[in-house]
Amino acid sequence: MNPGESDTRRPMRRAGLIDQAVERFRDEVVSGRWPVGDRIPTETDLVAEFGVGRNTVREALQSLVHAGLLRREQGRGTFVISSSELTSTLERQLAGGSRRHYLELRLALDSTAASLAASSRSEADVELLRELRDRRASIWSTGDRDQRAGADLDLHRSIVAATHNPLYLQLYSSMLDVFAVHMRDEEHEDEDAAHRRHHELVEAIAEGDADRAAAMVAAIFGPFMH
């Protein structure tokens, strides 16, 4: 091991042992060594691997359960359900909001993103946005609500990505699961108009017209705000 490198498997000090175990296990999740959806090693394996007692392992894991990163399933083990405490916290908070609260939040986030993207987008961004816009239009005809929500959010998330603001993208991405739940219940009264507005939104971004891009987002969400 090179000087300055950390070893996540080194024995833990006695002082603050549970806190150290929490940090060590959190690092396994955040780094992807324990991927979302996978079952983590058993308590016996963790005791052997990290050199701590079973009670320490159990309390540290319980802390991450409370943080929303892990979930215990009786008879099956402990599973990773999120790689971000921000994501799990936001999901819990957003899930309690009303439909109008959701729409107001989406309008604020998406209109600002569209305006910023119009100033920051690259040629590659524009190419991807046009591709996702066309994909959204083709999937809409299937009538599958999950696929519709996914295609729509893929487009809007890519608009956020086109701002080239990593903090904005991280925040927006952490809300996608909640957005998808609300989107499954949305029905456009005029689907042709909705497709046209999404088309114009992407073209406004492509042309660098920030005001028109933000206005098109308002036009997209407007019919649902009443």
N, C-alpha and C positions, 0 to 999 in steps of 0.2 A: 504494500500500500504506500502511495506517495505521501510525503509530508503535506499536511493540510487537508487531506481527504478524510471524510468521515466514514465510519464503518457502522452501518445500521444494525449489525449483529453483535457489536461489542457488549460485554456484560454491563448491566445497569448499576449505577451507584444506589446505595440504600436510601439516601436522602431523596425524598420526593419520588419514590419508586413508581407509584401509580401514575403520576404526571408524566414521568419519562416514558412509561409504557404507552400511555395515551398518545404521546407525540410520535413514538416509534410506529405504533399501529396506524395512526393517521397518515404517516408518511407512506406506508405500504399502500394505502388507498389512493392518496393523491398522486403518487408516482405511477399508478396503474399496475403495480406488481400484484395487487389484489384488485382485479378489474370489476367494474360495475356488473352486477348480475351473477357473479361467481360466489361460491361458498368459500369462506376463508378456512385456513387450517384449524384443526380441532384445538381445544384448550391444552390437551396433552402435548401436541406438536409445538404449540406456541411456548409452553413452558420450557421444552427442550431447546427450541431454536433461540429464544431470547434470554434464557437463563434467569427467569423470575418465577415466583411461586404461583400456584394455581389461583389463589385469591386475588393476587395482583392482576393477573391476566383477566380474570372474570370482571373485576371492577373497571379496568381500563376499557374492556369491550363494552360494558354497560354504558360508560360515558359516551362512547361513539354511537351507541344506539340512541341515546337521548339527543345527541347532536344531529341525528338524521342520516348518518353515513352508513350504519349497519342496521340489519333487522334480524332478530332471532326467530326461527321457525321451529316449533316443538317437534322433536323427533327427526329433524332434517339438518339442523346446524345454524350457523350465522352467515348471512349473505350481505354483500355490498349492494346498497341501493342508491348511493350517490357518491360522487367524488368531490363534492363541494358542500360545505356547510352553508354557504350563501344560497346555493340552489335549494337545498332542503328547507331552509328557513323561509325563503321567499315563496316557495310552493305552498307551505302551510299558511302563510299570511294572505297570499293572493287567493287561495281557495275559499277564503271567507268573505270575499268582496262580492258586491252585487253586480249584475250584468252591466249596469250603467257605469259603475266604478271601473270595470274591466275596459269598457269602450273608451272611457275618458283617458285611461292610462295608455291604451294602444294608440289613440289619436295623438297624444303628446309625444310618445316615443317614436312612432312611425313618421310623423310629419317632420320632426326635428332631424331624424335620420335621413329622410329624403332630401331635405335642404342641404345637409352636410355632404351627402353623397354626390349631389350635383356639383359641388365644388372640389371634391376629392377623388372622384372615380377615375379609374384607368381604362384603357381600351379593353383590357381583359375583363374588367368588371362589367363593362357595358355588354360585351359579348355574352357573358354568363347570365346577366339579367334578362337579356332578350331570349336566351334559351329557356330559362326558368319561367318566364312569362308565357311563352308558347306552350311549354309543358303544362303549366297551370290550366290554360285554356282547354287543352286536349283532355286532361284528366277530369275537368269539371263535367264533361258530358257523360261520364261513367255513372254518376249518381252516388258513388261510394263516399260517404261523409268523411271517413278517416283519410282516404286518399286525397280528397279535396282539401281538407285541413292541412295535410302534410305538404301538398304542392303549393298552397298559398303561403304557408309559413316559410317554406324554403326560399320563395321569392323575397319575402319581406326581410328575412334574416340576411339574405345576400345583399340587400340594400343597406342594412346596417353595416355589414362587412365592408361595403364600398366606401364607408366613411373613413376607413383605415384608422379607427379609434379602437384599440383593443379593449379598453375598459367598457365602452359602449357595447361592443359585441359580447363581452362576457356577461354583462348585466342582462342584455336582451336574451341571450341564449339560455340563461338560467330560468327564464320565464316561459319558455316555449311549451312545456308540457301543460301548464295552466292555460295558455292561450289556445292550445289545441282542443282542450275540453270545451271551452266556450265556442270555438269555431264550429264544432260539430253540430251545434244547435242553430247556426246562422243559415238563413235562407234569403237569397237575393230576390227581390220582387222582379227586378229587371236584370237578368243575367247578362244580356247583351251589353247593357250600359256598364255593368261591373267589369266586364272584359275590356271594354273600350277605355274605361278609366285606368285600369292597370296598364294597358298599352301606352296610354298617354303619360302615365307616371314614369315608366321606364324611359320613354323618349325624352321627357323633360330632364331626367337625370343625365341621359346621354348628351343632351345639348347644353348641359351646365346651367339650366334655368332653375335656380333654387326656389324662387317664389312659386313658379308653376308646379314644381314637384310637390311642395308642401300643400298647395291648393288641391292637387289631385288626391292626396291622402285624405284631406278633409272631405272631398267629394265621395271617396270610397266608403268612409265610415259614417258620413252624414245620414244616409237612410236608416241606420240602426240606432241613431241617437234620440229618436222621437218616441 
